[in-house]
Amino acid sequence: MKSQEKNSIEYWKLIRIGKAKKILEDFNGAIKAYSKAIEINKNQYNAFFFRGNIYSKIKNHDYAIKDYTEALRIKNSNFCTEIILERRDKELIRKFELLKEKTNII
């Protein structure tokens, strides 16, 4: 088996592991699986997108936005763009609302 094929199989295996960990609410485990997938292939958007979803779920908005932005850079399809921009915008609005509450501005 070629090294590239082996890496592809390992990448998709880690994606499935990450999804399973998410279902089990092992969010740190899911992040680790997606991060390992990214180490294997930085040119696939899936791991960035799914890891961004986890970061969003655990309210780590800066990392979610970073991962969504990277996923968009890699695959800029209409479907992907709509989903990511919608989630990214929601995260930015939430961060702004929290900042507004903390500082009593506006």
C-alpha positions as CSV (number, residue, x, y, z in Angstrom):
1,M,0.0,0.0,0.0
2,K,1.3,3.4,-0.9
3,S,2.2,5.9,1.8
4,Q,-0.4,8.4,0.4
5,E,-3.2,5.8,0.5
6,K,-2.2,4.8,4.0
7,N,-2.3,8.4,5.1
8,S,-5.7,8.8,3.5
9,I,-7.1,5.8,5.3
10,E,-5.6,7.0,8.6
11,Y,-7.0,10.5,8.0
12,W,-10.6,9.3,7.5
13,K,-10.3,6.9,10.4
14,L,-9.4,9.8,12.7
15,I,-12.4,11.8,11.3
16,R,-14.7,8.9,12.2
17,I,-13.1,8.6,15.7
18,G,-13.6,12.4,16.2
19,K,-17.3,12.1,15.2
20,A,-17.7,9.2,17.7
21,K,-16.0,11.1,20.5
22,K,-18.4,14.0,19.8
23,I,-21.4,11.8,20.1
24,L,-20.1,10.5,23.4
25,E,-19.5,14.1,24.4
26,D,-15.8,13.5,24.8
27,F,-15.0,16.9,23.2
28,N,-11.3,16.8,24.2
29,G,-10.9,13.4,22.6
30,A,-12.7,14.7,19.4
31,I,-10.4,17.7,19.2
32,K,-7.3,15.4,19.6
33,A,-8.6,13.1,16.8
34,Y,-9.3,16.0,14.4
35,S,-5.9,17.6,15.3
36,K,-4.1,14.3,14.4
37,A,-6.1,14.2,11.1
38,I,-4.9,17.7,10.4
39,E,-1.3,16.7,11.1
40,I,-1.7,13.9,8.5
41,N,-3.3,16.2,5.8
42,K,-3.5,19.9,6.2
43,N,-5.1,20.2,2.7
44,Q,-8.4,18.6,3.6
45,Y,-11.1,20.9,5.0
46,N,-13.1,18.3,6.9
47,A,-11.0,18.1,10.0
48,F,-10.8,21.9,10.3
49,F,-14.6,22.1,9.9
50,F,-15.4,19.4,12.4
51,R,-12.9,20.6,14.9
52,G,-14.3,24.1,14.5
53,N,-17.7,22.6,15.4
54,I,-16.3,21.2,18.6
55,Y,-14.6,24.4,19.6
56,S,-17.9,26.2,19.0
57,K,-19.8,23.7,21.1
58,I,-17.4,24.2,24.1
59,K,-17.5,28.0,23.6
60,N,-13.9,28.3,22.5
61,H,-14.9,30.9,19.8
62,D,-11.5,32.1,18.8
63,Y,-10.4,28.6,17.8
64,A,-13.7,27.9,16.1
65,I,-13.4,31.0,14.0
66,K,-9.8,30.1,13.1
67,D,-10.7,26.5,12.1
68,Y,-13.8,27.7,10.1
69,T,-11.6,30.3,8.3
70,E,-9.0,27.6,7.4
71,A,-11.7,25.2,6.2
72,L,-13.0,28.0,3.9
73,R,-9.5,28.7,2.6
74,I,-9.2,25.1,1.6
75,K,-12.6,24.5,0.2
76,N,-14.6,27.5,-0.8
77,S,-17.8,25.8,-2.1
78,N,-21.2,27.6,-1.8
79,F,-22.5,25.0,0.7
80,C,-19.4,25.1,2.9
81,T,-19.2,28.8,2.7
82,E,-22.8,29.3,3.8
83,I,-22.5,27.0,6.8
84,I,-19.2,28.2,8.0
85,L,-19.9,31.9,7.6
86,E,-23.2,31.5,9.4
87,R,-21.5,29.8,12.3
88,R,-18.6,32.1,12.3
89,D,-20.9,35.1,12.4
90,K,-22.9,33.7,15.3
91,E,-19.6,33.2,17.2
92,L,-18.5,36.7,16.5
93,I,-21.9,38.1,17.6
94,R,-21.8,36.1,20.8
95,K,-18.3,37.3,21.6
96,F,-19.4,40.9,21.0
97,E,-22.4,40.5,23.3
98,L,-20.2,39.0,26.1
99,L,-17.8,41.8,25.7
100,K,-20.6,44.4,25.8
101,E,-22.0,42.8,29.0
102,K,-18.6,42.8,30.7
103,T,-17.7,46.4,29.8
104,N,-21.2,48.0,29.9
105,I,-20.5,49.7,26.6
106,I,-23.3,50.6,24.2
